[in-house]
Amino acid sequence: MAKAALLSAITVACGLLVLQGCKSDTAKDAKMESVLVLEKGLAPQFPLRYRIEEGAKTTSTMEISTSAMTATTSDGEELANAPGLRFVLSSGPAMKLPSGNIRFDVRILEAEAILPPGIDPELAGDYTTSAAVLSEVGGWIEVDDQGIVFRSELNQAAKNPDLPIRLLMTLVQARTSLARVALPPDPVGVGARWEARKRVEVFGFEIVQIDRYRLEDKVGDELRLSVEIAQSAPKRTVTFEEQGVEYTLQSLSVSARGTITLSLDALEGTARVEGRSTEVLTVKRSGTTERIELDAAFRVELDPVDDAR
């Protein structure tokens, strides 16, 4: 039981530990609570709004890695250095809607697992298989000029019964806040600080998240931002009936910080974020309950590789 529980918990943790966002299949599921200006910054102050042109497209790479990770079961079994994931993704072409919002497709072109030396063969096989079936998964997203998500929907490839939905959600959560920053509602200047508060549901677990941004510099339409991210979650039990597994999230704490370079006329930005996550999960399977403690340091890198605007 311990090995099966440990591998299952690691997979769930990948979706919980890596940053934030609000993935929604319908508009009612998007739970951005507020974007609040904390400090307006220096004069001159100016409104920050996206100006995405019709037909804009971008291809980007994204890598999610754990620089250190330890998972321990209640009987002492331990696993360190979990795999990472590398993706090539396309965004666009952008389509302007009558409302003024922008809608565009997002699709995974390539996906591969990054396997550290000495990894458990069973976990390595799971990640390699999961990464392979993520190719071609995607959907569409609708955002306003402030960067707030109104609607999103996954494509037919996402309905594959073999799809590793936890790994897909890892990708969605990370990209939503880093690639499309929620901009402040009021005019601001260099040195301005603002925060976006969200309630995010990931695999049935409700996560409270605060993203704090600081405008470090602005040259034309290009912004350089620093970002701090904090997540917490109440205790909650979720059952995956198709797997015969029940997870109870006992505690969750995530903190991360980094930098983002963002062009207001592009679909994607460049980001480097590092953080730490601690979780305590219990996994119930076949009448047996296992307690899992996870402690991880992680890194997310996002890089556009071309921009065919």
C-alpha positions as a Markdown table, in Angstrom:
| # | Residue | x | y | z |
|---|---|---|---|---|
| 1 | Met | 0.0 | 0.0 | 0.0 |
| 2 | Ala | 2.8 | 2.5 | 0.9 |
| 3 | Lys | 4.4 | 2.6 | -2.6 |
| 4 | Ala | 1.0 | 3.0 | -4.4 |
| 5 | Ala | -0.1 | 5.7 | -2.0 |
| 6 | Leu | 3.2 | 7.5 | -2.3 |
| 7 | Leu | 3.1 | 7.6 | -6.1 |
| 8 | Ser | -0.5 | 8.7 | -6.1 |
| 9 | Ala | 0.2 | 11.5 | -3.6 |
| 10 | Ile | 3.2 | 12.7 | -5.6 |
| 11 | Thr | 1.0 | 13.0 | -8.7 |
| 12 | Val | -1.7 | 14.9 | -6.8 |
| 13 | Ala | 1.0 | 17.2 | -5.3 |
| 14 | Cys | 2.2 | 18.2 | -8.8 |
| 15 | Gly | -1.1 | 19.9 | -9.3 |
| 16 | Leu | -1.3 | 21.5 | -5.9 |
| 17 | Leu | 2.2 | 22.8 | -5.4 |
| 18 | Val | 2.8 | 24.6 | -8.7 |
| 19 | Leu | 1.4 | 28.1 | -8.5 |
| 20 | Gln | -2.1 | 29.3 | -9.3 |
| 21 | Gly | -4.7 | 30.4 | -11.7 |
| 22 | Cys | -8.4 | 29.9 | -12.4 |
| 23 | Lys | -9.1 | 27.2 | -14.8 |
| 24 | Ser | -12.8 | 27.2 | -15.7 |
| 25 | Asp | -15.0 | 25.3 | -18.1 |
| 26 | Thr | -17.7 | 27.9 | -17.7 |
| 27 | Ala | -17.7 | 31.6 | -16.7 |
| 28 | Lys | -19.3 | 30.9 | -13.3 |
| 29 | Asp | -16.3 | 28.8 | -12.3 |
| 30 | Ala | -13.8 | 31.7 | -12.6 |
| 31 | Lys | -13.4 | 33.0 | -9.1 |
| 32 | Met | -11.2 | 36.1 | -9.3 |
| 33 | Glu | -12.3 | 37.9 | -6.2 |
| 34 | Ser | -10.5 | 41.2 | -6.7 |
| 35 | Val | -7.5 | 43.1 | -8.1 |
| 36 | Leu | -6.6 | 45.7 | -5.5 |
| 37 | Val | -4.0 | 48.5 | -5.9 |
| 38 | Leu | -1.8 | 48.6 | -2.8 |
| 39 | Glu | 0.5 | 51.5 | -3.9 |
| 40 | Lys | 0.1 | 53.6 | -7.0 |
| 41 | Gly | 3.8 | 54.2 | -7.5 |
| 42 | Leu | 5.7 | 57.2 | -8.9 |
| 43 | Ala | 4.4 | 59.8 | -11.4 |
| 44 | Pro | 3.6 | 59.7 | -14.2 |
| 45 | Gln | 0.9 | 57.2 | -13.7 |
| 46 | Phe | -0.8 | 55.4 | -16.6 |
| 47 | Pro | -3.5 | 52.7 | -17.2 |
| 48 | Leu | -2.0 | 49.2 | -17.9 |
| 49 | Arg | -4.1 | 47.4 | -20.4 |
| 50 | Tyr | -3.5 | 44.6 | -22.9 |
| 51 | Arg | -3.6 | 45.6 | -26.6 |
| 52 | Ile | -3.6 | 42.2 | -28.4 |
| 53 | Glu | -4.0 | 42.5 | -32.2 |
| 54 | Glu | -6.3 | 40.3 | -34.2 |
| 55 | Gly | -4.5 | 37.2 | -35.4 |
| 56 | Ala | -1.7 | 37.4 | -32.8 |
| 57 | Lys | 0.1 | 34.1 | -32.3 |
| 58 | Thr | 2.9 | 32.9 | -30.0 |
| 59 | Thr | 4.8 | 29.6 | -29.5 |
| 60 | Ser | 6.5 | 29.2 | -26.1 |
| 61 | Thr | 8.3 | 26.6 | -23.9 |
| 62 | Met | 7.5 | 25.9 | -20.3 |
| 63 | Glu | 9.4 | 23.9 | -17.8 |
| 64 | Ile | 8.3 | 22.8 | -14.4 |
| 65 | Ser | 10.9 | 21.2 | -12.2 |
| 66 | Thr | 11.6 | 20.3 | -8.6 |
| 67 | Ser | 15.0 | 21.2 | -7.4 |
| 68 | Ala | 14.4 | 19.1 | -4.3 |
| 69 | Met | 11.4 | 17.0 | -3.2 |
| 70 | Thr | 10.9 | 14.6 | -0.3 |
| 71 | Ala | 7.8 | 12.6 | 0.2 |
| 72 | Thr | 7.5 | 10.4 | 3.3 |
| 73 | Thr | 4.8 | 7.9 | 4.3 |
| 74 | Ser | 3.7 | 7.1 | 7.8 |
| 75 | Asp | 5.7 | 3.9 | 7.8 |
| 76 | Gly | 8.9 | 5.8 | 6.8 |
| 77 | Glu | 9.1 | 5.0 | 3.1 |
| 78 | Glu | 10.7 | 8.0 | 1.3 |
| 79 | Leu | 11.0 | 9.3 | -2.3 |
| 80 | Ala | 13.2 | 12.2 | -3.3 |
| 81 | Asn | 13.7 | 14.2 | -6.5 |
| 82 | Ala | 10.4 | 13.9 | -8.3 |
| 83 | Pro | 10.4 | 14.3 | -12.1 |
| 84 | Gly | 9.8 | 17.5 | -14.0 |
| 85 | Leu | 7.8 | 18.4 | -17.1 |
| 86 | Arg | 8.8 | 20.3 | -20.3 |
| 87 | Phe | 6.2 | 21.6 | -22.8 |
| 88 | Val | 6.1 | 23.4 | -26.2 |
| 89 | Leu | 2.8 | 25.3 | -26.5 |
| 90 | Ser | 1.1 | 27.4 | -29.1 |
| 91 | Ser | -1.3 | 30.4 | -28.3 |
| 92 | Gly | -3.5 | 32.0 | -30.9 |
| 93 | Pro | -4.5 | 33.2 | -33.3 |
| 94 | Ala | -6.3 | 35.9 | -31.3 |
| 95 | Met | -9.8 | 36.8 | -32.2 |
| 96 | Lys | -11.4 | 40.1 | -31.0 |
| 97 | Leu | -15.0 | 39.6 | -29.7 |
| 98 | Pro | -17.8 | 42.2 | -29.9 |
| 99 | Ser | -17.4 | 42.7 | -26.1 |
| 100 | Gly | -13.8 | 43.8 | -26.6 |
| 101 | Asn | -12.4 | 40.7 | -25.1 |
| 102 | Ile | -9.9 | 38.5 | -26.8 |
| 103 | Arg | -10.4 | 34.7 | -27.4 |
| 104 | Phe | -7.6 | 32.4 | -28.5 |
| 105 | Asp | -6.7 | 28.8 | -28.7 |
| 106 | Val | -4.0 | 27.2 | -26.5 |
| 107 | Arg | -2.5 | 23.8 | -27.5 |
| 108 | Ile | 0.3 | 21.6 | -26.3 |
| 109 | Leu | 2.5 | 20.8 | -29.3 |
| 110 | Glu | 5.1 | 18.6 | -27.4 |
| 111 | Ala | 5.4 | 17.3 | -23.9 |
| 112 | Glu | 8.1 | 15.3 | -22.2 |
| 113 | Ala | 9.0 | 14.2 | -18.7 |
| 114 | Ile | 12.4 | 15.3 | -17.2 |
| 115 | Leu | 13.6 | 12.3 | -15.2 |
| 116 | Pro | 16.3 | 12.7 | -12.5 |
| 117 | Pro | 19.0 | 10.1 | -12.1 |
| 118 | Gly | 18.1 | 7.2 | -9.9 |
| 119 | Ile | 14.3 | 7.8 | -10.1 |
| 120 | Asp | 12.0 | 5.0 | -9.1 |
| 121 | Pro | 11.3 | 3.0 | -12.3 |
| 122 | Glu | 7.5 | 2.9 | -11.6 |
| 123 | Leu | 7.3 | 6.6 | -11.2 |
| 124 | Ala | 9.5 | 7.2 | -14.2 |
| 125 | Gly | 7.1 | 5.1 | -16.4 |
| 126 | Asp | 4.0 | 6.9 | -15.1 |
| 127 | Tyr | 5.4 | 10.3 | -15.9 |
| 128 | Thr | 6.7 | 9.3 | -19.3 |
| 129 | Thr | 3.3 | 7.9 | -20.3 |
| 130 | Ser | 1.4 | 10.8 | -18.8 |
| 131 | Ala | 3.6 | 13.4 | -20.7 |
| 132 | Ala | 3.1 | 11.5 | -24.0 |
| 133 | Val | -0.7 | 11.7 | -23.9 |
| 134 | Leu | -0.7 | 15.4 | -23.1 |
| 135 | Ser | 0.4 | 16.2 | -26.7 |
| 136 | Glu | -2.4 | 17.9 | -28.7 |
| 137 | Val | -4.4 | 18.7 | -25.5 |
| 138 | Gly | -5.6 | 22.3 | -25.4 |
| 139 | Gly | -8.7 | 24.4 | -25.7 |
| 140 | Trp | -9.6 | 28.1 | -25.8 |
| 141 | Ile | -9.5 | 31.0 | -23.4 |
| 142 | Glu | -11.3 | 34.4 | -23.3 |
| 143 | Val | -9.8 | 37.3 | -21.4 |
| 144 | Asp | -10.5 | 41.0 | -21.1 |
| 145 | Asp | -7.9 | 43.8 | -21.5 |
| 146 | Gln | -7.1 | 43.7 | -17.8 |
| 147 | Gly | -6.1 | 40.0 | -18.2 |
| 148 | Ile | -9.0 | 38.5 | -16.2 |
| 149 | Val | -10.2 | 35.2 | -17.5 |
| 150 | Phe | -13.9 | 35.2 | -18.4 |
| 151 | Arg | -14.3 | 31.7 | -19.9 |
| 152 | Ser | -12.2 | 28.7 | -21.0 |
| 153 | Glu | -12.9 | 25.3 | -22.4 |
| 154 | Leu | -10.8 | 22.2 | -23.0 |
| 155 | Asn | -10.7 | 20.6 | -26.5 |
| 156 | Gln | -11.7 | 17.0 | -27.5 |
| 157 | Ala | -8.2 | 15.7 | -26.9 |
| 158 | Ala | -8.7 | 16.6 | -23.2 |
| 159 | Lys | -11.5 | 14.1 | -23.0 |
| 160 | Asn | -9.1 | 11.2 | -23.6 |
| 161 | Pro | -9.8 | 8.7 | -20.6 |
| 162 | Asp | -6.1 | 8.2 | -20.3 |
| 163 | Leu | -5.3 | 11.9 | -19.9 |
| 164 | Pro | -3.3 | 12.7 | -16.7 |
| 165 | Ile | -5.7 | 15.5 | -15.6 |
| 166 | Arg | -3.5 | 16.3 | -12.6 |
| 167 | Leu | -0.5 | 17.0 | -14.8 |
| 168 | Leu | -2.7 | 19.0 | -17.2 |
| 169 | Met | -3.9 | 21.1 | -14.3 |
| 170 | Thr | -0.4 | 21.7 | -13.1 |
| 171 | Leu | 0.2 | 23.4 | -16.5 |
| 172 | Val | -3.0 | 25.4 | -16.5 |
| 173 | Gln | -2.4 | 26.7 | -13.0 |
| 174 | Ala | 1.1 | 27.8 | -13.6 |
| 175 | Arg | 0.4 | 29.5 | -17.0 |
| 176 | Thr | -2.7 | 31.5 | -15.9 |
| 177 | Ser | -0.8 | 33.8 | -13.5 |
| 178 | Leu | 2.5 | 34.0 | -15.2 |
| 179 | Ala | 1.6 | 34.3 | -18.9 |
| 180 | Arg | -1.4 | 36.5 | -18.4 |
| 181 | Val | -0.9 | 38.8 | -15.4 |
| 182 | Ala | -4.1 | 40.4 | -13.9 |
| 183 | Leu | -3.4 | 44.1 | -14.3 |
| 184 | Pro | -4.5 | 46.8 | -11.8 |
| 185 | Pro | -7.9 | 48.6 | -12.4 |
| 186 | Asp | -6.4 | 52.1 | -11.7 |
| 187 | Pro | -3.6 | 54.0 | -13.4 |
| 188 | Val | -0.2 | 53.3 | -11.7 |
| 189 | Gly | 3.5 | 54.2 | -12.1 |
| 190 | Val | 6.8 | 52.5 | -11.6 |
| 191 | Gly | 7.0 | 51.1 | -8.1 |
| 192 | Ala | 3.2 | 50.4 | -8.0 |
| 193 | Arg | 2.1 | 47.3 | -6.1 |
| 194 | Trp | -1.2 | 45.4 | -6.5 |
| 195 | Glu | -2.6 | 42.0 | -5.6 |
| 196 | Ala | -5.0 | 39.6 | -7.2 |
| 197 | Arg | -7.0 | 37.4 | -4.8 |
| 198 | Lys | -8.5 | 34.1 | -6.1 |
| 199 | Arg | -10.3 | 31.0 | -4.9 |
| 200 | Val | -9.1 | 28.1 | -7.1 |
| 201 | Glu | -10.5 | 24.7 | -7.3 |
| 202 | Val | -8.0 | 22.0 | -8.2 |
| 203 | Phe | -9.1 | 18.4 | -8.3 |
| 204 | Gly | -11.9 | 19.3 | -5.9 |
| 205 | Phe | -9.6 | 21.0 | -3.4 |
| 206 | Glu | -10.3 | 24.7 | -2.8 |
| 207 | Ile | -7.2 | 26.8 | -2.6 |
| 208 | Val | -7.1 | 30.4 | -1.5 |
| 209 | Gln | -4.4 | 32.3 | -3.4 |
| 210 | Ile | -2.9 | 35.8 | -3.3 |
| 211 | Asp | -0.7 | 37.0 | -6.2 |
| 212 | Arg | 1.2 | 40.3 | -5.4 |
| 213 | Tyr | 2.9 | 42.1 | -8.2 |
| 214 | Arg | 5.3 | 45.1 | -8.2 |
| 215 | Leu | 6.0 | 47.2 | -11.4 |
| 216 | Glu | 9.8 | 47.4 | -11.5 |
| 217 | Asp | 10.1 | 49.2 | -14.8 |
| 218 | Lys | 8.1 | 50.1 | -18.0 |
| 219 | Val | 9.6 | 50.8 | -21.4 |
| 220 | Gly | 7.0 | 51.4 | -24.0 |
| 221 | Asp | 4.6 | 48.5 | -23.9 |
| 222 | Glu | 7.0 | 46.2 | -22.0 |
| 223 | Leu | 6.6 | 45.7 | -18.3 |
| 224 | Arg | 9.1 | 44.2 | -15.8 |
| 225 | Leu | 7.4 | 42.8 | -12.8 |
| 226 | Ser | 8.3 | 41.1 | -9.6 |
| 227 | Val | 5.8 | 38.6 | -8.2 |
| 228 | Glu | 5.1 | 36.9 | -4.9 |
| 229 | Ile | 2.6 | 34.1 | -4.6 |
| 230 | Ala | 1.0 | 32.5 | -1.5 |
| 231 | Gln | -1.5 | 29.6 | -1.3 |
| 232 | Ser | -3.3 | 27.9 | 1.5 |
| 233 | Ala | -6.2 | 25.5 | 1.7 |
| 234 | Pro | -8.7 | 24.3 | 4.3 |
| 235 | Lys | -8.9 | 20.6 | 5.2 |
| 236 | Arg | -11.0 | 18.7 | 2.6 |
| 237 | Thr | -11.6 | 15.2 | 1.4 |
| 238 | Val | -12.0 | 14.3 | -2.3 |
| 239 | Thr | -12.8 | 10.9 | -3.8 |
| 240 | Phe | -11.7 | 9.7 | -7.3 |
| 241 | Glu | -14.1 | 6.9 | -7.7 |
| 242 | Glu | -12.7 | 5.6 | -11.0 |
| 243 | Gln | -9.4 | 5.0 | -9.2 |
| 244 | Gly | -10.9 | 3.8 | -5.9 |
| 245 | Val | -8.8 | 6.4 | -4.0 |
| 246 | Glu | -9.8 | 9.0 | -1.4 |
| 247 | Tyr | -7.5 | 11.9 | -0.7 |
| 248 | Thr | -7.8 | 14.2 | 2.4 |
| 249 | Leu | -5.7 | 17.3 | 2.2 |
| 250 | Gln | -4.8 | 17.9 | 5.8 |
| 251 | Ser | -2.7 | 21.1 | 5.2 |
| 252 | Leu | -1.2 | 23.1 | 2.4 |
| 253 | Ser | 1.3 | 26.0 | 2.3 |
| 254 | Val | 2.9 | 27.3 | -0.9 |
| 255 | Ser | 5.0 | 30.4 | -1.3 |
| 256 | Ala | 6.9 | 31.5 | -4.5 |
| 257 | Arg | 8.6 | 34.6 | -5.9 |
| 258 | Gly | 10.2 | 35.6 | -9.1 |
| 259 | Thr | 10.2 | 37.9 | -12.1 |
| 260 | Ile | 8.0 | 38.4 | -15.2 |
| 261 | Thr | 8.7 | 40.3 | -18.4 |
| 262 | Leu | 5.5 | 41.1 | -20.2 |
| 263 | Ser | 4.6 | 42.9 | -23.4 |
| 264 | Leu | 1.1 | 44.4 | -23.4 |
| 265 | Asp | 0.7 | 43.5 | -27.1 |
| 266 | Ala | 1.8 | 39.8 | -26.8 |
| 267 | Leu | -0.1 | 36.7 | -25.8 |
| 268 | Glu | 2.8 | 35.4 | -23.6 |
| 269 | Gly | 5.4 | 36.7 | -21.3 |
| 270 | Thr | 8.8 | 35.5 | -19.9 |
| 271 | Ala | 8.8 | 34.3 | -16.3 |
| 272 | Arg | 11.2 | 32.8 | -13.7 |
| 273 | Val | 9.6 | 31.7 | -10.4 |
| 274 | Glu | 11.0 | 29.6 | -7.5 |
| 275 | Gly | 9.1 | 28.5 | -4.5 |
| 276 | Arg | 8.5 | 26.0 | -1.7 |
| 277 | Ser | 5.5 | 23.8 | -1.0 |
| 278 | Thr | 4.6 | 21.7 | 2.0 |
| 279 | Glu | 1.5 | 19.4 | 2.2 |
| 280 | Val | 0.1 | 16.7 | 4.4 |
| 281 | Leu | -2.2 | 14.2 | 2.6 |
| 282 | Thr | -3.9 | 11.1 | 3.7 |
| 283 | Val | -4.6 | 8.5 | 1.0 |
| 284 | Lys | -7.3 | 5.8 | 1.5 |
| 285 | Arg | -7.3 | 2.9 | -0.8 |
| 286 | Ser | -8.9 | -0.6 | -0.4 |
| 287 | Gly | -9.8 | 0.2 | 3.2 |
| 288 | Thr | -6.2 | 1.2 | 4.2 |
| 289 | Thr | -5.2 | 4.7 | 5.0 |
| 290 | Glu | -1.7 | 6.1 | 4.5 |
| 291 | Arg | -0.4 | 9.5 | 5.7 |
| 292 | Ile | 1.9 | 11.3 | 3.2 |
| 293 | Glu | 4.1 | 14.4 | 4.0 |
| 294 | Leu | 5.5 | 16.3 | 1.1 |
| 295 | Asp | 8.1 | 19.0 | 1.1 |
| 296 | Ala | 9.3 | 20.4 | -2.2 |
| 297 | Ala | 11.3 | 23.3 | -3.7 |
| 298 | Phe | 10.2 | 24.0 | -7.3 |
| 299 | Arg | 10.9 | 26.2 | -10.3 |
| 300 | Val | 8.8 | 27.3 | -13.2 |
| 301 | Glu | 10.3 | 28.9 | -16.4 |
| 302 | Leu | 8.2 | 30.3 | -19.3 |
| 303 | Asp | 9.9 | 31.5 | -22.5 |
| 304 | Pro | 8.2 | 32.6 | -25.8 |
| 305 | Val | 10.3 | 31.3 | -28.7 |
| 306 | Asp | 8.6 | 33.2 | -31.5 |
| 307 | Asp | 5.9 | 35.9 | -31.9 |
| 308 | Ala | 4.1 | 35.9 | -35.2 |
| 309 | Arg | 2.0 | 39.0 | -34.6 |
